[in-house]
Amino acid sequence: MDFGKRELAAAMLLGSAVPLAAASAGAEPTYPQRPITLVVGYPVGGATDTLARLLGQHMAEVFGQRVIIENRAGAASNIAAQSVARTPPDGYTLFLSSRPNTLHKTLYAGLDYDFAKDLVPVALVATMPTVIITGPDSSISSVSDLISMAKNYPGTLTCASSGFGTTGHLLCELFQEETGVSLEHIPYKGSAPALNDLMAGRVDVQFDALPATIGQIRAGSVRLISAISRRRLAIAKDVPTARESGLTSVDIEDWAGIMVPTGTPPNVIARLNACLNAALMRPELQNAFIDRGYVAPVAPNTPETFRTLIGQENARWAPLLQRRTLKPVSQP
């Protein structure tokens, strides 16, 4: 048994709800016979794309087949989700999903798919702390500064996110609701263009995932004013968390997980889950996660535990979107 197969067997045994027998009994022993495509709904270079490429490399080594990353940006990754939902349910086209997919009916008009019905969960692959950052020359150096300035100049400060309906956007809405301030939300097509405008002083503040901004934070190209996480970030232990800054509801992490089209055989889903867990157990991938700001999920990491997470999302965020009177927009 080679190294990849040993890891795969260990991962199968680790997931109590995905027993080894489910992934082998009645399964096609040759799966996968060809390369697998992992579809990402964001541009190259962003946090989700970087995660996909890290994960894909280790999945390929465990599976013994290439994993091809395909970027299909638009509508906060819902265009990509829609495209995967229409592919054959054979385990060869995967989708790297995130929070906006669970809210697609509330956020976007004209999408011809149903996330809850057309795709099924395989495994959570990462969670990500989120951050509030400003430009390097900004006069805003803390959450209290941001609140004070927003109250003094209502409706004039701009809040950048990586797109309408993304976690950064939801954080911006939560921040406004809790503090009573008014910010102008500027949705970008990905984190990179938002960061460029933040560093140039064209927007005032950005809410985003740590992996999308960690390079700029380390380089001092942006200023971290709050970490939205349970504890202070290792890269900035002097910067308080949102809760330490007095924010009680602005407490969400970002996440990403693998989905496949409905109708994919259970044995294929079980094998995919085992492969993903095997990849996530690799020390090399765990070290890469730590370096880039991702957090690997804890065991058991099964389709059922991921399904539970997804089920909680719409119940939590749909009421916020209604309170903030955010209406669905047409997909770009």
Buried (B, 14 or more C-beta within 10 A) or exposed (E): EEEBEEBBBEBBEBBEEBBBEBBBEEBEEEBBEEEBBBBBBBBBEBBBBBBBBBBBBBBBBBBEBBBBBBBBBBBBBBBBBBBBBEBEBBBBBBBBBBBBBBBBBBBBEEBEBEBBEBBBBBBBBBBBBBBBBBBBEBEBEBBEBBBEBBEEEEEEBBBBBBBBBBBBBBBBBBBBBBBEBBBEBBBBBBBBEBBBBBBEEEBBBBBBBBBBBBEBBEEEBBBBBBBBBEEBBEBBEEBBBBBEBEBEBBBBBBBBBBBBBEEBBBBBBBBBBBBBBBBBBBEEBBEBBEEBBBBBBEBEBBBBBBBEBBEEBBEEBBEBBEEBEBEBBEBE
